Amino acid sequence: MSKNKEYKYTTHHLLPRSRNGNSEKQNLVSLREGYHDAIHRLFANQLIAEQLITTINISSKALRPDVKQWLLDVLNSRDITDINEWYDDWVIK
């Protein structure tokens, strides 16, 4: 495989349109098509915090109980539906 392979890119909404996200520049990122497809296959239109919860659940048998609890405590200490808790200001302004 050539090192100069051209990848196709697609636009991903950080806050999904189905979750009241808009198509303004700060809510969009360019991702390689395969990565974008994988995100949606794994996480549908979850917010980033919800994606982390899904990842914890998927990996729960491999995680040490104290690590799993620490991750859940961090997630529970914030409002998972409030994008201000998770994204830099430049993303959501």
C-alpha positions, 0 to 999 in steps of 0.5 A: 500500500502506498504511503501517499494514499488519498483518503476521503474525508467527510463532515462530522457534527460534534453535537449531532443534528438529531440532538439540536446540533447545528451546521455552523463551522464550530460544530463541524470537524473533518474526519476520514470517512472510515473513522466517521462511519465507525463512530456512528456504527459504535455510538449512533448519535451519542454525545461524547460523554455518552460515548464514554459511558458506552465504552466503559460498558463495552470494556467493563469486564477488562477494566479494574473495578476501581478504574471503572468506578473512577471513570463513572464518578467523573462522568456522574460529576458532570451533566452529560447532556450539557456540551459546555461540560465537555467541549472547548469554548471554541467548539460551541460558540 
